[in-house]
Amino acid sequence: MDSTFAPTTRPEAINQLINSVERYNPDNTEVLEEYLTNQCQNDENDLAANLAILKLYQFNPHLLNMSALVKILVKALTKFYDADFNLCLYLLNESIAAEEPIVKLMELKQYLEEAQFGLFWSTLRQSDYADLTVEVNDFDSSIRRTIAHVISMAYQTIDRPLLEQYLDLQGADLVSLLDTLGWSSSSEQADGVVTIPLNEYNRVEPTVITENVQFAQLTKIIGHANTV
Amino acid sequence: MYKDPKAVGDAPVNETPYQNEEADDVQSNVDSEEYFDDNESQTIEIHIPDQIRNFLSNFQRHVRENNAYELHQIYESQFNRLTDRFYAKQSWPDPIYVGSILNDDGIFLTLYRELYYRHIYARLNPTVEDRFHSYENYCDLFNYILNSEGPVDLDLPNQWLWDIVDEFIYQFQAFCTYRNQYKRKHEAELYLLKENPQMWSCYSVLNVLYSLIQKSNITEQLLVAKNGGDLVAAAGDYGSRPTYKMLGYFSIIGLLRVHCLLGDYTMALKMMDNIEMNSKAIYTRVTACYVTTYYYVGFAYMMMRRYADAIRTFSHILVFVSRTKQYHSRAYHYQMLTKTSAKMYALLALCVSLCPTRLDENIHNHLREKYGEQQHKMHRGGEEALRTFEDLFLYACPKFITPSQFQATVFLSEARYQILIPTLRSYLKMYSAMGMEKLAAFLEIEDVQHLRHQMLLFKLRSRQKKWVEGTLLEGEYAPSSDLDFYLRQDMIHIAESKVGRRYADWFIRNINKLDDIMVNLQNSKAASPPRKMGEPGTYVYYLVLIPPGYAVLQ
């Protein structure tokens, strides 16, 4: 199942709009921007619909709405393990990308991509960065979910202080997140070790890929055997 | 899919429905001739050789009679031959003059103009006037095809239909580049461009391509071809004619390209939703179309960070090109093929650096021969690696409509993140477990925390979405690296997956080879006097069964 390009939460009207030539009609910009606002309020993410907005900006530069653009990029940040943010950037140009909010978001994106999660959180706590994300509800928690996913891909056990730094959570907040994730902590001590259940990514075994002969590969040989 | 009441099927092509209002005023009455010094009436006295005169009147007759076979000849050989002989360094006779001597202003003249301007673009330097006229001519051509009463009788060869769509997009892209070169232009030129924003606008180009798709019902036809159903009903009056069907199909590929040129890689791949990429696909009928399709699909995958899919796509078409190279003798096709495959090798070098992958042996050797040095530099890391990434990217990327430097910058940021990974990999390959501190010391990284980040980054980048089935945009996350690891706090546990020896493949290939030899032998036996068993030349072939490299295989 691939939900990236057609999330189940997408209304039918939007679906029809972005799958027809109506997606190029500048009159539809507002409809799509409204849908974007909905996504931000309800913790949903519809990349394909948001790319349609950027396409309209690309063709009609006078429609460019900086606050909507910021929302789109902030949404894309929450899926930093995928190429979403870049796919958005590719539809912009140098002069838009040089605007202050975009530069700041690109900086945050870089920290996430480089897995410098501690630096990401401390930068985000500065007010001029935090302001960029206020309109996206649950931004912090969805970023946290994604970071936790990345950690669970690599680690079987991790030092608690490091985890606190990566997730920017301490004490009871951290414990409650660990509970939701099903991760267990060796002790309530701050210097304990957190164990992450095995999953398909953090369970790694050396394998030998053996060849698999398809029947089709043998047809010629069988054909020859017939003629003898 | 593109059913839209406001869409263009019914409106003249150069009236674009979604242009913003300021532009609407000027575009309803496009007649750029007013803007130019009209000196065409003075050029009536043109010397036209008899051969050309005959060629033109034959051409006109075959268009009127809709003689597909003769039109094929005219397009594929005669026009090119005459061009080389008479018009290698100058344009073909002015269409206005040709129209007046042949007393024609219909579809023949439109087709002649298409060739006339294409020739100017290919061999000479088009003026702003040529660019405008060529655009208007395309509008005439597409209006004739889309907005005549009922489908028109015009059976052009597939190659020509592909070239029309291809050239239309090429001239669009060339115009966008030209428009952005402010410095070298005269005021009059700038004025013309400012006054005619509808000329080669994105909206009008998309409009044409979507209209052709809609008119031909190609989407419905492809769906029926895939899922079964009544093909004739799905095709309708227009789509059942080859010209419409092929134009519709080529427009899908055209949109794949236009979306890439605009930096919209998801839309580009989305265009291919109903086209199954296999050896029976329609794009294989015209080689140029086949190669173009794979170049842009591969490029879009690369930009989407789906390197494994990009590598698979480029490898497929490069194998095809290397196998069929000798059959593409016609000069301009050959040139296009060589150029595009050289670019694809460069893109392949980029992808393989970002995502080490085992390639087809021929492709691998060719790649090493051509870009071995660059691959080595990219592997070594540092600023030089980044410069190499950039050089290769700028050489091999399509000619963007959107600023290409920006596309390169975004792509290169990807390369920058991964710059340390090849070195990291080469150390990890030597161990099954090692501590973070030790690895940091090897890599001369002072801050262990930095290495922890790199390890997470490596882990992230060694998982990619890979196509398994369905549309091109679909895919499943799968490991893209043969080297994997997990962490227990600061201890790195490494595992490598290895490809086992491929015995069966080796034997199948050699049994087939032997069978072929036996068949040839038997055939030649039938043709020549019988030869006794035991004579040289007979049993020698049985020795092939013992693998010469058997020791190596073990």
Interface residues (C-beta under 8 A of the other chain):
Chain A: D2 T4 F5 N19 S20 V21 E22 Y24 N25 P26 L47 A48 L51 K55 Q58 F59 N60 H62 Y81 D82 A83 N86 L87 L89 Y90 L91 L92 N93 E94 A97 Q110 E113 E114 A115 Q116 V150 I151 M153 A154 Y155 Q156 T157 I158 D159 L162 V193 Y201 N202 R203 V204 E205 P206 T207 V208 I209 T210 E211 V213 Q217 L218 K220 I221 H224
Chain B: M1 Y2 K3 D4 K6 A7 P17 Y18 N20 C202 Y203 L206 Y210 L262 G263 D264 Y265 T266 M267 K270 M303 M304 R305 R306 T402 P403 Q405 F406 Q407 V410 S413 E414 Y417 R452 H453 Q454 M455 L456 L457 K459 L460 R463 K465 G470 L473 E474 G475 D484 F485 Y486 L487 R488 Q489 D490 H493 I494 A495 E496 S497 K498 V499 G500 R502 Y503 A504 D505 I508 I511 N512 D515 V519
